[in-house]
Amino acid sequence: MPTKKKNLSYPLWHPYLPMNNIEEEVTMLVEGKGCRVRDQHGNQYIDAGGGLWSIQCGLGHPYIIDAITKQLHHLSYGTLFDSRGNEPALLLARALVAMSPNPLEWVYLTGSGSEAVELAIKIARLHWALKGRDDKKGIAYLDRSYHGTFFGSMGVTALIEQKKEFGPLLPAIFSITAPDPDRCPPDTSYVDFSINCARELEKLAVEGNIAAFIAEPILGAAGVIIPPKEYFQTIKEICVKYDVLLILDEVATGFGRTGKWFATEHFGIEPDILLLAKGINSGYLPLGAVLFSEQIGNTMLEEKCGLGHGSSHNGNPPCCAAALATIDVIRNENLIEKSVESGAYFRSRLEELRVYPWIKEIRSIGLMLSVVFVQEDGRNVTQEQVDLLCKALKNRGVLAYPGGASLVFCPALIISTQEIDEVVDALQAVLKSVRLHDGEMDFVAKAEALT
Ligand SMILES: Cc1ncc(COP(=O)(O)O)c(C=O)c1O
């Protein structure tokens, strides 16, 4: 047996963060109910990030817990390998087909959003290979995208700094300009700029070897970028014209987050492949899904071709039971309507904070909101400044995530107006006590604090 050199008291490696000094910084959550959580020191927080933008129905929902518990007693494990099936997985697949925003006939259940992206890329390449188009391997993506951290999903993610060090990455991936309003030239309307961005797909597709284009309908990690309708309409036209499959990643935007079941509905476009995870089961257990069209399914059926993909937890019964229960709760508690109403209220309260010079923009759709910050001299804030704002907000009892130059709020859809008030009041207290300049964030003395 190898001798242990050192006994680390915190041997748990976290995503992204350097692990130096993490032990002192870690907020160990020990309890949560609804939108509220408590840490190991007894500090209470409102979780305005909804876990990781996933806890649609709030923490500790008895109906979902009951469904998971019942399923654990009934059949605690199941696989879809070797032609075995299980009822919750089938019921969930049927439910997803029935509720998909456009006709999508098939469902493959995954263990995460990243895995769903991975599989979507495989399906797109396989589809064209089966159609005799072995040259069609290219995957186009947006240069402000976030699609996950596996090799394929990281490949099509722009917002991961270590991509270079992890390379070589997936071959034949091509980024195009995201319709980020921040980059819109002053003499061009945002709609025209977005259409120009979409046209970059055409430049790539004209060569003929682009298999698919993947995008988030609303770019979450980039700071809640909401493209105009015309953007996706142009994208769809290009996809149809050049035989490019459209993959929409609704991992963050699905299940009521944007005030509709799926964000795709805001744009009226029909993806060939739709990706889901996070809110699919309120984040209670790991689960994702890939929905794909009859046409893609038929290509595989005609060739009697299986799908070279599978993991021990695809179609796991308790994970699927949690999803079925989540769909019930969203319906029974009118959480889509709540997302619209509470989103509008949250937005109206945030608008009051525009008196502070650090706010450049507020973006929102349903309960997906971001506050974009700016420095004293008009320059964009740095990542460090956004991290410090996040920390300051946490010190005032609110958890949220940074997204580009902004703070992103994606609370549970059950958030109350009182909880929204607490979040906005905390943000206000932070904004009036800071100064953002030269890449720094200073706390100003009480007497100087902005009113
Ligand atoms: C749009 C989008 N796609 C994919 C992912 C990756 O999902 P997961 O973290 O479940 O792997 C995320 C995660 O934040 C996401 O926001």
The ligand as a Gaussian input file, in Angstrom:
#p B3LYP/6-31G(d) Opt

LIG

0 1
 C      -26.494000      26.258000     -21.557000
 C      -25.759000      25.178000     -20.824000
 N      -25.439000      24.045000     -21.462000
 C      -24.803000      23.045000     -20.846000
 C      -24.420000      23.150000     -19.532000
 C      -23.698000      22.025000     -18.878000
 O      -24.583000      21.321000     -18.079000
 P      -24.049000      20.418000     -16.868000
 O      -23.434000      21.357000     -15.884000
 O      -25.276000      19.728000     -16.372000
 O      -23.060000      19.466000     -17.435000
 C      -24.720000      24.321000     -18.814000
 C      -24.331000      24.473000     -17.414000
 O      -24.325000      25.518000     -16.837000
 C      -25.410000      25.360000     -19.479000
 O      -25.724000      26.504000     -18.858000

